[in-house]
Amino acid sequence: MAAVGNLLTPPLRGFLEIDPKTLDVERLGFPPGDPQARARLADVVQSFATGFNSALGADPASLDFTALPHDLRGFAFEGAAMGVALVDLATLSGGRRVRRLAEGPGARYIHLIHVGVGWAYARTHLHPWTGIRFGRPLLRWLVWDGWGFHQAFFKSQRVLVRHWVERPARGNMRTIRDQGVGRALWFYAGGDPVGVAETIGAFPAARRSDVWAGIGLAAAYTGALPPERLGELLDRAAGFEEHIAQGAAFAAKAHVVSREVPERSAAAIETLTGAAPAVAAAWTDEAAVTAERCGSGPEGYEVWRARVRQAWRKHNEG
């Protein structure tokens, strides 16, 4: 297969590339947040940009991010998924590059691949899964999580302050999209529990649980805060602990699949779920069995999340 870069004209590639400076949280006007967490999250954002830009000029099957610390590689593959998806959409290739990435070097980061494709759809304003044939039944819905992250990250005032929801993401997609909004809020607030709780508290009541789920996922996967600060987060999330645990269990599964559970993430997962990463990851596997019986629609995805919450309750009660 010809290198992807040879299929893009220089103007098109230049148009698609992300200048890492444009992702700087200060330039985006995000609040100061927790200084230690902010530094960690800045590394995450830069790793995403590295993955994205690398994917625009290479065969997806050749991408290699082993030069990055292992706890940042997932973010690079998320960025790479966005990049190859944009190229697939621009060249009308039907998702060939996304599949090469997912079946090759990105196989251990399959959750992040689905989320990264969601960034591409949000950027192009195309409805998932237009033009790309890819995705596992339950994981396909993670594209809306990626969509929500993109929108909240780049349109933070509209999404996080004015609570705007774009038309394609309304209805059954909104709850999944709001989980992605919660992940972006973690970056917007710089991991600060006070800022997170205040922002979510201003959301319509019916949407808060999904946003808290995204906080749990992002806090657990990034490992940006130590356990004592995460304890403060749980205190401020009173009433939504099971939703935070559900998100953290999803993060645990993504790390376990990669075969690398960073120490900071492992500590975060145990704090937010009360279980070791392998145990929390197993909740998602067991819940998926039931969810898949409900079909491949968004209802199945919601059953998946609900069953994970149920597993958390059973674990903490017994």
VOBA-374060 format. One line per 3 residues: number of its first residue (from 1); their letters; for each residue z negated, x, y of C-alpha. Coordinates in nm, 3 decimals. Example, Ala and Ser with C-alpha at 12.3 -4.5 7.8 and 13.67 -1.06 7.14 Angstrom:
BEGIN
1	as	-0.780/1.230/-0.450 ~ -0.714/1.367/-0.106
***
This chain:
BEGIN
1	maa	0.000/0.000/0.000 ~ 0.080/0.130/0.346 ~ -0.212/0.218/0.568
4	vgn	-0.319/-0.075/0.778 ~ -0.288/0.129/1.095 ~ 0.086/0.173/1.034
7	llt	0.128/-0.204/1.041 ~ -0.025/-0.246/1.385 ~ 0.149/-0.157/1.707
10	ppl	-0.061/0.066/1.937 ~ -0.103/-0.213/2.196 ~ -0.226/-0.456/1.929
13	rgf	-0.466/-0.204/1.782 ~ -0.590/-0.114/2.129 ~ -0.643/-0.480/2.204
16	lei	-0.844/-0.533/1.886 ~ -1.064/-0.222/1.907 ~ -1.423/-0.263/2.026
19	dpk	-1.557/-0.023/2.287 ~ -1.915/0.042/2.168 ~ -2.027/0.035/2.532
22	tld	-1.940/-0.335/2.550 ~ -2.205/-0.401/2.284 ~ -2.483/-0.234/2.481
25	ver	-2.762/-0.489/2.515 ~ -2.847/-0.386/2.870 ~ -2.490/-0.441/2.980
28	lgf	-2.496/-0.777/2.806 ~ -2.804/-0.876/3.005 ~ -3.042/-0.914/2.710
31	ppg	-3.420/-0.907/2.780 ~ -3.603/-0.572/2.728 ~ -3.765/-0.675/2.400
34	dpq	-3.979/-0.448/2.184 ~ -3.884/-0.084/2.267 ~ -3.904/0.040/1.908
37	ara	-3.712/-0.256/1.771 ~ -3.454/-0.234/2.047 ~ -3.372/0.126/1.955
40	rla	-3.331/0.030/1.590 ~ -3.110/-0.268/1.676 ~ -2.894/-0.049/1.900
43	dvv	-2.818/0.168/1.595 ~ -2.727/-0.146/1.402 ~ -2.483/-0.260/1.670
46	qsf	-2.317/0.081/1.690 ~ -2.279/0.090/1.310 ~ -2.106/-0.247/1.326
49	atg	-1.864/-0.112/1.587 ~ -1.798/0.196/1.372 ~ -1.708/-0.021/1.075
52	fns	-1.490/-0.250/1.282 ~ -1.286/0.022/1.448 ~ -1.250/0.221/1.126
55	alg	-1.107/-0.083/0.949 ~ -0.825/-0.122/1.200 ~ -0.662/0.207/1.104
58	adp	-0.717/0.249/0.733 ~ -0.647/0.099/0.396 ~ -0.960/-0.113/0.332
61	asl	-0.989/0.032/-0.016 ~ -1.038/0.379/0.135 ~ -1.318/0.296/0.378
64	dft	-1.625/0.513/0.327 ~ -1.944/0.481/0.530 ~ -2.161/0.715/0.324
67	alp	-2.196/0.939/0.631 ~ -2.415/0.667/0.781 ~ -2.780/0.630/0.675
70	hdl	-2.795/0.390/0.382 ~ -2.988/0.133/0.584 ~ -2.698/0.104/0.830
73	rgf	-2.405/0.084/0.589 ~ -2.425/-0.292/0.543 ~ -2.370/-0.341/0.915
76	afe	-2.068/-0.112/0.906 ~ -1.918/-0.321/0.626 ~ -1.988/-0.638/0.824
79	gaa	-1.791/-0.488/1.113 ~ -1.518/-0.371/0.877 ~ -1.485/-0.723/0.737
82	mgv	-1.430/-0.859/1.085 ~ -1.169/-0.592/1.149 ~ -0.967/-0.643/0.832
85	alv	-0.987/-1.020/0.872 ~ -0.840/-0.994/1.222 ~ -0.560/-0.775/1.088
88	dla	-0.495/-1.023/0.807 ~ -0.476/-1.307/1.057 ~ -0.252/-1.108/1.293
91	tls	-0.011/-1.006/1.015 ~ -0.019/-1.335/0.820 ~ -0.105/-1.150/0.499
94	ggr	-0.321/-1.427/0.350 ~ -0.640/-1.222/0.332 ~ -0.503/-0.929/0.131
97	rvr	-0.707/-0.672/0.324 ~ -1.028/-0.872/0.306 ~ -0.990/-0.890/-0.072
100	rla	-0.920/-0.515/-0.097 ~ -1.236/-0.444/0.099 ~ -1.449/-0.688/-0.102
103	egp	-1.318/-0.569/-0.439 ~ -1.341/-0.201/-0.340 ~ -1.594/-0.018/-0.124
106	gar	-1.747/-0.340/0.009 ~ -1.832/-0.486/-0.333 ~ -2.201/-0.403/-0.295
109	yih	-2.206/-0.570/0.047 ~ -2.038/-0.897/-0.046 ~ -2.272/-1.110/0.166
112	lih	-2.197/-0.901/0.472 ~ -1.823/-0.925/0.402 ~ -1.834/-1.306/0.422
115	vgv	-2.040/-1.296/0.741 ~ -1.806/-1.043/0.901 ~ -1.506/-1.267/0.835
118	gwa	-1.692/-1.533/1.032 ~ -1.692/-1.305/1.336 ~ -1.313/-1.287/1.313
121	yar	-1.275/-1.665/1.307 ~ -1.506/-1.706/1.604 ~ -1.311/-1.441/1.796
124	thl	-0.975/-1.607/1.727 ~ -1.102/-1.968/1.760 ~ -0.947/-2.047/1.421
127	hpw	-1.121/-2.284/1.182 ~ -1.247/-2.112/0.864 ~ -1.074/-2.046/0.625
130	tgi	-0.738/-2.068/0.799 ~ -0.491/-1.808/0.675 ~ -0.728/-1.618/0.443
133	rfg	-0.763/-1.687/0.071 ~ -1.097/-1.537/-0.020 ~ -1.458/-1.624/-0.080
136	rpl	-1.706/-1.724/-0.347 ~ -1.804/-2.093/-0.352 ~ -2.152/-2.070/-0.202
139	lrw	-2.099/-1.751/-0.007 ~ -1.792/-1.892/0.167 ~ -2.026/-2.091/0.392
142	lvw	-2.176/-1.769/0.527 ~ -1.864/-1.748/0.742 ~ -2.029/-2.006/0.969
145	dgw	-2.337/-1.786/0.989 ~ -2.113/-1.505/1.115 ~ -1.946/-1.746/1.354
148	gfh	-2.283/-1.844/1.501 ~ -2.392/-1.483/1.543 ~ -2.072/-1.397/1.730
151	qaf	-2.105/-1.691/1.966 ~ -2.473/-1.635/2.043 ~ -2.430/-1.260/2.086
154	fks	-2.136/-1.275/2.327 ~ -2.217/-1.610/2.490 ~ -2.594/-1.582/2.491
157	qrv	-2.660/-1.794/2.799 ~ -2.447/-2.083/2.676 ~ -2.573/-2.075/2.318
160	lvr	-2.934/-1.956/2.346 ~ -3.029/-2.099/2.684 ~ -2.810/-2.406/2.730
163	hwv	-2.790/-2.477/2.353 ~ -2.414/-2.532/2.351 ~ -2.243/-2.598/2.018
166	erp	-1.866/-2.554/1.997 ~ -1.673/-2.847/1.852 ~ -1.556/-2.682/1.523
169	arg	-1.917/-2.599/1.429 ~ -2.059/-2.946/1.474 ~ -2.153/-3.175/1.188
172	nmr	-2.234/-3.016/0.853 ~ -2.143/-2.670/0.980 ~ -2.397/-2.668/1.261
175	tir	-2.701/-2.595/1.045 ~ -2.533/-2.290/0.888 ~ -2.400/-2.179/1.226
178	dqg	-2.751/-2.206/1.372 ~ -2.883/-1.965/1.110 ~ -2.636/-1.714/1.254
181	vgr	-2.755/-1.806/1.604 ~ -3.105/-1.713/1.492 ~ -2.986/-1.374/1.370
184	alw	-2.825/-1.309/1.708 ~ -3.144/-1.422/1.884 ~ -3.328/-1.143/1.702
187	fya	-3.100/-0.897/1.880 ~ -3.108/-1.086/2.211 ~ -3.489/-1.087/2.215
190	ggd	-3.507/-0.729/2.092 ~ -3.738/-0.830/1.808 ~ -4.007/-0.947/2.049
193	pvg	-4.208/-1.228/1.881 ~ -4.300/-1.387/2.214 ~ -3.940/-1.396/2.335
196	vae	-3.818/-1.530/2.000 ~ -4.074/-1.811/1.988 ~ -4.022/-1.914/2.350
199	tig	-3.645/-1.928/2.309 ~ -3.659/-2.132/1.989 ~ -3.923/-2.360/2.136
202	afp	-3.673/-2.469/2.400 ~ -3.416/-2.573/2.136 ~ -3.388/-2.937/2.029
205	aar	-3.653/-2.995/1.761 ~ -3.398/-3.075/1.488 ~ -3.236/-2.732/1.526
208	rsd	-3.539/-2.505/1.531 ~ -3.580/-2.463/1.155 ~ -3.227/-2.327/1.112
211	vwa	-3.271/-2.082/1.398 ~ -3.602/-1.962/1.250 ~ -3.423/-1.908/0.918
214	gig	-3.185/-1.674/1.098 ~ -3.480/-1.489/1.251 ~ -3.624/-1.437/0.904
217	laa	-3.294/-1.307/0.774 ~ -3.241/-1.065/1.063 ~ -3.601/-0.945/1.077
220	ayt	-3.601/-0.873/0.704 ~ -3.257/-0.714/0.682 ~ -3.289/-0.489/0.989
223	gal	-3.650/-0.387/0.926 ~ -3.682/-0.341/1.299 ~ -4.050/-0.441/1.327
226	ppe	-4.353/-0.312/1.131 ~ -4.560/-0.559/0.927 ~ -4.829/-0.601/1.191
229	rlg	-4.576/-0.720/1.449 ~ -4.414/-0.944/1.190 ~ -4.756/-1.098/1.135
232	ell	-4.751/-1.191/1.503 ~ -4.407/-1.342/1.454 ~ -4.538/-1.559/1.169
235	dra	-4.829/-1.673/1.383 ~ -4.589/-1.788/1.653 ~ -4.366/-1.956/1.396
238	agf	-4.640/-2.182/1.264 ~ -4.484/-2.472/1.075 ~ -4.159/-2.286/1.008
241	eeh	-4.285/-2.020/0.765 ~ -4.078/-2.153/0.474 ~ -3.760/-2.129/0.679
244	iaq	-3.838/-1.771/0.777 ~ -3.906/-1.696/0.410 ~ -3.571/-1.849/0.310
247	gaa	-3.388/-1.623/0.552 ~ -3.587/-1.321/0.438 ~ -3.505/-1.402/0.074
250	faa	-3.135/-1.403/0.162 ~ -3.184/-1.059/0.319 ~ -3.364/-0.943/0.006
253	kah	-3.072/-1.050/-0.211 ~ -2.821/-0.871/0.012 ~ -3.024/-0.549/-0.008
256	vvs	-3.080/-0.575/-0.383 ~ -2.707/-0.622/-0.443 ~ -2.640/-0.305/-0.242
259	rev	-2.884/-0.122/-0.475 ~ -3.057/0.021/-0.171 ~ -3.362/-0.156/-0.029
262	per	-3.478/0.045/0.275 ~ -3.854/0.093/0.302 ~ -3.874/-0.086/0.636
265	saa	-3.681/-0.383/0.503 ~ -3.889/-0.395/0.185 ~ -4.206/-0.410/0.396
268	aie	-4.056/-0.682/0.614 ~ -3.949/-0.889/0.313 ~ -4.295/-0.869/0.157
271	tlt	-4.458/-0.968/0.485 ~ -4.227/-1.263/0.548 ~ -4.207/-1.395/0.189
274	gaa	-4.526/-1.272/0.026 ~ -4.313/-1.129/-0.256 ~ -4.143/-0.806/-0.350
277	pav	-3.770/-0.784/-0.265 ~ -3.662/-0.824/-0.628 ~ -3.873/-1.139/-0.665
280	aaa	-3.745/-1.294/-0.341 ~ -3.387/-1.206/-0.438 ~ -3.439/-1.380/-0.773
283	wtd	-3.531/-1.700/-0.589 ~ -3.182/-1.707/-0.440 ~ -3.022/-1.655/-0.780
286	eaa	-3.221/-1.935/-0.942 ~ -3.156/-2.166/-0.648 ~ -2.784/-2.093/-0.664
289	vta	-2.762/-2.230/-1.019 ~ -2.880/-2.570/-0.898 ~ -2.677/-2.556/-0.578
292	erc	-2.352/-2.485/-0.759 ~ -2.395/-2.809/-0.956 ~ -2.374/-2.993/-0.624
295	gsg	-2.019/-2.876/-0.567 ~ -1.859/-2.626/-0.333 ~ -1.915/-2.817/-0.009
298	peg	-2.171/-2.746/0.264 ~ -2.412/-2.978/0.087 ~ -2.436/-2.723/-0.193
301	yev	-2.521/-2.452/0.056 ~ -2.801/-2.664/0.200 ~ -2.936/-2.730/-0.150
304	wra	-2.930/-2.353/-0.203 ~ -3.147/-2.297/0.102 ~ -3.379/-2.586/0.018
307	rvr	-3.435/-2.457/-0.335 ~ -3.523/-2.113/-0.200 ~ -3.783/-2.273/0.026
310	qaw	-3.916/-2.462/-0.273 ~ -3.946/-2.136/-0.470 ~ -4.137/-1.978/-0.182
313	rkh	-4.381/-2.269/-0.170 ~ -4.438/-2.251/-0.545 ~ -4.494/-1.874/-0.527
316	neg	-4.746/-1.900/-0.245 ~ -4.929/-2.194/-0.397 ~ -4.965/-2.031/-0.734
***
